[in-house]
Amino acid sequence: MAKFIISCDEATTICDKSQYGEATFFEKVKLNFHFLICRICLRYTKQNAKMSKVYKMKAHDCKKENNCLSSQDKEQLKKQLQELEA
């Protein structure tokens, strides 16, 4: 039974690993057992999952946008950098 008892620190580490598919089955079992004892870690896991989902959606939106400088802006930036070096 002692094998299943983990600290909150270890629980958050396993939570993070689990979101990236890096947690083992045994780690997930220990994490779920920890949730029976600690509601704070359960809340952390839920919030972390929501935040990851939001960031992934935002990253997807950002990839659609064109964030490049125009040729004119690039030339102007080059001139400004050369003036700073001089």
MODELLER restraints for C-alpha pairs under 7 A, 6 or more apart:
rsr = mdl.restraints
at = mdl.atoms
rsr.add(forms.Gaussian(group=physical.xy_distance, feature=features.Distance(at['CA:4:A'], at['CA:30:A']), mean=4.91, stdev=0.5))
rsr.add(forms.Gaussian(group=physical.xy_distance, feature=features.Distance(at['CA:4:A'], at['CA:33:A']), mean=6.76, stdev=0.5))
rsr.add(forms.Gaussian(group=physical.xy_distance, feature=features.Distance(at['CA:5:A'], at['CA:30:A']), mean=6.82, stdev=0.5))
rsr.add(forms.Gaussian(group=physical.xy_distance, feature=features.Distance(at['CA:5:A'], at['CA:34:A']), mean=6.70, stdev=0.5))
rsr.add(forms.Gaussian(group=physical.xy_distance, feature=features.Distance(at['CA:6:A'], at['CA:34:A']), mean=6.70, stdev=0.5))
rsr.add(forms.Gaussian(group=physical.xy_distance, feature=features.Distance(at['CA:8:A'], at['CA:41:A']), mean=6.67, stdev=0.5))
rsr.add(forms.Gaussian(group=physical.xy_distance, feature=features.Distance(at['CA:11:A'], at['CA:31:A']), mean=5.72, stdev=0.5))
rsr.add(forms.Gaussian(group=physical.xy_distance, feature=features.Distance(at['CA:11:A'], at['CA:41:A']), mean=7.00, stdev=0.5))
rsr.add(forms.Gaussian(group=physical.xy_distance, feature=features.Distance(at['CA:12:A'], at['CA:41:A']), mean=6.90, stdev=0.5))
rsr.add(forms.Gaussian(group=physical.xy_distance, feature=features.Distance(at['CA:14:A'], at['CA:23:A']), mean=6.21, stdev=0.5))
rsr.add(forms.Gaussian(group=physical.xy_distance, feature=features.Distance(at['CA:14:A'], at['CA:27:A']), mean=6.52, stdev=0.5))
rsr.add(forms.Gaussian(group=physical.xy_distance, feature=features.Distance(at['CA:14:A'], at['CA:31:A']), mean=6.91, stdev=0.5))
rsr.add(forms.Gaussian(group=physical.xy_distance, feature=features.Distance(at['CA:15:A'], at['CA:45:A']), mean=6.20, stdev=0.5))
rsr.add(forms.Gaussian(group=physical.xy_distance, feature=features.Distance(at['CA:17:A'], at['CA:23:A']), mean=5.07, stdev=0.5))
rsr.add(forms.Gaussian(group=physical.xy_distance, feature=features.Distance(at['CA:35:A'], at['CA:41:A']), mean=6.55, stdev=0.5))
rsr.add(forms.Gaussian(group=physical.xy_distance, feature=features.Distance(at['CA:35:A'], at['CA:42:A']), mean=5.47, stdev=0.5))
